[in-house]
């Protein structure tokens, strides 16, 4: 009885994941700028990859013809799902931050941009770099020397 319920829940999770993938594909085609498309891709990754992997783990857990391997397959599926849950948002955030702070591409149309208020000006950054540069002739002695034998 419980195995049939887990099998049905796993199959439903796989179907919901397919729907998430469809919605993410439509979002990638319809959204205007890079930031919104990245959001659609992340939604597709989380919903369209994690849910089916968890669903496949549930199906493998109750699929008795696999024998003892079903526990191994379910454990791998749940581990992969958790890793995707951790890695996908982190990667998307890093990508979007690099594009935003590198001022690559078009900027989104925002009413208030709190990030821009916190960004240092280019002249301030250049001054900080000059302060931390070593002056010529003040280099430290090398700690390692290489010689030919």
C-alpha positions in Angstrom: 0.0 0.0 0.0 2.7 2.5 1.0 4.8 1.5 -2.0 2.0 2.4 -4.4 1.5 5.7 -2.8 5.2 6.5 -3.0 5.3 5.4 -6.6 2.3 7.7 -7.5 3.9 10.6 -5.6 7.2 10.1 -7.5 5.4 9.9 -10.8 3.5 13.2 -10.0 6.8 14.8 -9.1 8.3 13.8 -12.4 5.3 15.3 -14.3 5.4 18.5 -12.3 9.1 18.8 -13.1 8.2 18.5 -16.8 5.7 21.3 -16.4 8.4 23.4 -14.7 10.7 22.8 -17.6 8.0 23.9 -20.1 7.3 27.1 -18.1 11.1 27.8 -17.9 11.5 27.3 -21.7 8.6 29.7 -22.4 10.2 32.2 -20.0 13.5 32.0 -21.8 11.8 32.8 -25.0 9.5 35.5 -23.8 11.5 37.5 -21.3 13.3 40.6 -22.5 16.6 40.9 -20.6 19.4 38.8 -19.3 18.3 39.0 -15.7 14.8 37.8 -16.2 16.0 35.0 -18.5 18.4 33.9 -15.8 15.5 33.8 -13.4 13.6 31.6 -15.7 16.6 29.3 -16.2 17.0 29.0 -12.4 13.3 28.2 -12.0 13.7 25.5 -14.7 16.7 24.1 -12.9 15.2 24.0 -9.5 11.7 22.8 -10.5 12.6 21.0 -13.7 15.6 19.1 -12.4 15.2 18.7 -8.7 11.6 17.6 -8.6 12.1 14.8 -11.2 15.3 13.6 -9.5 13.5 13.4 -6.2 10.5 11.7 -8.0 12.9 9.2 -9.6 14.4 8.5 -6.2 11.0 7.7 -4.8 10.1 5.5 -7.7 13.4 3.7 -7.5 12.9 3.2 -3.7 9.7 1.3 -4.2 10.6 -0.5 -7.5 11.3 -4.0 -6.2 12.7 -5.6 -9.4 15.8 -3.5 -8.7 16.5 -5.6 -5.6 19.0 -4.2 -3.2 20.2 -1.7 -5.8 17.1 0.4 -5.4 18.3 1.9 -2.1 21.6 2.8 -3.7 19.8 4.4 -6.7 17.4 6.3 -4.4 20.2 7.6 -2.3 22.1 8.8 -5.3 19.0 10.5 -6.6 18.4 12.3 -3.3 22.0 13.3 -3.0 22.1 14.7 -6.6 18.8 16.6 -5.9 20.3 18.2 -2.8 23.5 19.2 -4.6 21.4 20.8 -7.4 19.4 22.7 -4.8 22.7 24.1 -3.3 24.7 24.7 -6.5 22.1 26.1 -9.0 21.1 29.3 -7.1 24.7 29.9 -6.1 25.8 29.7 -9.7 23.0 31.9 -11.0 23.7 34.5 -8.3 27.4 34.5 -9.2 26.7 34.9 -12.9 24.2 37.7 -12.4 26.5 39.5 -10.0 29.4 39.3 -12.4 27.3 40.7 -15.2 25.8 43.5 -13.1 29.0 44.7 -11.4 31.0 44.2 -14.6 28.4 46.5 -16.4 28.1 44.0 -19.2 25.1 44.3 -21.5 21.9 46.3 -20.9 20.9 47.4 -17.5 17.4 46.4 -16.4 14.7 49.1 -16.2 14.5 49.7 -12.5 12.7 52.4 -10.5 15.1 52.2 -7.6 18.5 50.5 -7.9 19.9 49.9 -4.4 22.9 48.1 -5.7 24.0 51.1 -7.7 23.9 53.3 -4.6 26.3 51.0 -2.9 28.8 50.7 -5.7 32.0 52.7 -5.3 32.9 55.2 -8.0 35.6 54.4 -10.5 37.9 57.2 -9.2 37.6 55.8 -5.6 38.5 52.3 -6.8 41.5 53.7 -8.8 42.7 55.5 -5.7 42.5 52.4 -3.6 44.5 50.5 -6.1 47.2 53.2 -6.2 47.4 53.1 -2.4 48.1 49.4 -2.4 50.5 49.2 -5.3 54.2 48.7 -4.4 56.5 51.5 -5.3 59.4 50.7 -7.7 62.5 49.5 -5.9 60.6 48.5 -2.8 60.0 44.9 -3.8 60.8 42.2 -1.3 63.6 39.8 -1.8 62.4 36.5 -3.4 62.1 33.8 -0.9 62.9 31.0 -3.4 65.7 31.0 -5.9 65.9 28.7 -8.9 69.1 27.6 -10.3 70.0 25.1 -13.0 71.9 22.0 -12.0 
